[in-house]
């Protein structure tokens, strides 16, 4: 593959794409559009806190592996009786997702460079 992560199969950076999928692999996937660079998880509740659930939208904004090439939006709901109500999430949660994706993408790129040699 190309060491810049642009393998032609996706319209966005392949390392960011793969890393984003890896990072939210514990959540059910609602949709993934490699051409638009959009990954949307379905709602997911952690076993230890069944009365709150999260959903993540990830936007890959280009073909370069850069910190500003990814945007994560995290949504949270809490159970109130029989229904779910939207509840805020601090910006730090989205930043943690973005950082985790970037770290994973850099590791994938380093592995690809080593394998190409």
C-alpha angles and dihedrals in degrees: 000000000000113000091225091065095243102122097158094242092094130034092224135056106301094211093053090045094051092042092051091052091047093049095054096034089116089064127071112256118236096181142342122195111185092185095052093035094233126138119181122187124206120238113291130188120199114233091238093055109031093165094067129054137186138210127191131204115194123194120193105202104196152341097281126089098235136136091247091050094083135055125184125193116193123198127194133196131185126207116247109183107305097344140065122238126198113252129185126260122204119244089244090071092058090045090052090054091048092048092048091050092048092049091050092046092053091051091050091050092050090050090050092050091050091048091049092058 
